[in-house]
Amino acid sequence: MDSTAATGPPPRRWPTRIRCAVIRWAQDRPGAVSVVLALSIAAHALASWRWTWLNPYKALATESQTGTAVTIYAGTAGAAALVAGFAGVVLVFIIGSQSPRLRTFRHRGGASLRRNWLVVVAEPFTATLFGIIAAVTQTTAGRAVAPWIFEFAVALLVHGAARLLWLLSELVEIVAADDTLVERQETSVPLSRFFPTRRH
């Protein structure tokens, strides 16, 4: 007899357990991930003042590059607005759907699902706002701060878009399972065709 079958699967090694725990934490705590991103960008900005080679935005901070920087920042704001609009459409579809599997998904997701949906809609809108603020700041005396505002906007945009794609992949699987069930019901042959009921 196989000893592995008797004792079950081997326990996960600690790197795998840590990775799984971090992934679960990131999935369930989107707001905490946003705070970590904000602190990371603040640390990057502070470190770049001491070690200038860490600053990739030195060229954008000059007055001669104001037009280029404003274009980049405004483009980021536009992209974030598109993501926010798409997230809102998907959210309305999920809220209004009466599919049994989607209702189960909403019920089991609970507070974690609600937090994720709020983040995937709120963060792209926030990124839009910060992109506009960065563009305006670039034209003022605070142009040295504008790139870091832009970096935060990009981080929020990427985080919100990545989380939206993750949720969308889960929804695609649910819809595919629903379609498979409907197809089976439509192609199934009722037993009455083979065993007709007798009339008395």
C-alpha positions, -999 to +999 in steps of 0.1 A: +000+000+000+013+034-009+023+053+022+015+086+006-021+076-001-024+064+035-011+096+051-025+121+026-006+148+007+027+160+021+025+192+041+034+224+023+068+239+029+070+271+047+077+293+017+046+280+000+025+286+032+038+321+035+031+329-002-004+315+001-010+335+032+002+367+016-020+361-015-050+355+007-043+386+027-038+407-005-071+394-019-091+400+012-076+433+023-075+456-008-074+487+013-044+476+032-026+469-001-034+505-012-018+518+021+013+497+015+016+511-020+012+547-007+039+541+020+062+525-006+059+555-029+065+578+000+096+559+010+108+560-027+104+597-028+123+603+005+151+579-006+154+597-039+161+630-022+191+614-005+202+592-034+193+611-066+200+581-088+168+565-075+147+593-090+136+584-126+117+617-130+146+642-129+141+651-165+104+657-161+109+681-131+126+706-154+107+736-168+116+726-203+097+693-200+065+708-186+045+701-217+056+665-220+050+659-183+015+674-184+007+652-214+018+620-196-001+629-164-033+638-183-030+606-203-028+586-171-059+603-158-078+594-190-067+558-188-078+556-152-112+571-161-117+543-187-109+516-162-132+531-136-161+532-162-155+496-172-154+485-135-187+503-129-203+484-159-191+451-146-203+459-111-238+468-123-239+435-142-230+415-111-254+433-088-283+429-112-277+393-122-302+367-109-280+337-118-280+312-089-242+308-091-236+345-091-260+349-061-239+322-043-207+341-053-221+373-039-232+356-007-200+337+000-178+366-010-193+387+019-174+417+032-143+407+013-161+409-021-177+442-011-143+457-003-128+445-035-156+459-056-153+493-038-116+493-045-118+484-082-142+513-087-128+539-063-091+535-071-093+542-108-114+573-100-088+583-074-060+577-099-079+600-124-080+627-097-043+624-088-033+624-125-051+657-129-035+670-097-001+660-110-007+678-143-017+710-125+011+708-100+036+704-129+027+739-140+032+755-106+062+759-082+056+724-069+067+706-100+092+686-080+063+668-062+042+662-094+061+631-105+054+614-071+018+622-073+018+607-108+036+576-095+009+571-069-018+575-095-001+548-117+001+525-086-036+529-079-045+524-115-024+492-118-037+479-085-073+485-094-070+471-129-052+440-117-078+434-090-106+440-116-091+414-140-088+389-111-125+393-102-134+393-139-117+359-144-137+345-115-169+358-131-160+344-165-157+309-149-191+313-132-208+324-164-191+295-183-204+270-157-239+285-161-238+282-198-227+246-196-256+238-173-281+255-196-267+236-226-270+203-208-306+211-199-314+220-235-298+189-251-311+164-225-338+141-237-367+136-212-374+100-202-410+104-213-398+101-249-386+066-243-411+055-217-444+072-226-470+071-199-499+048-206-534+063-208-561+044-189 
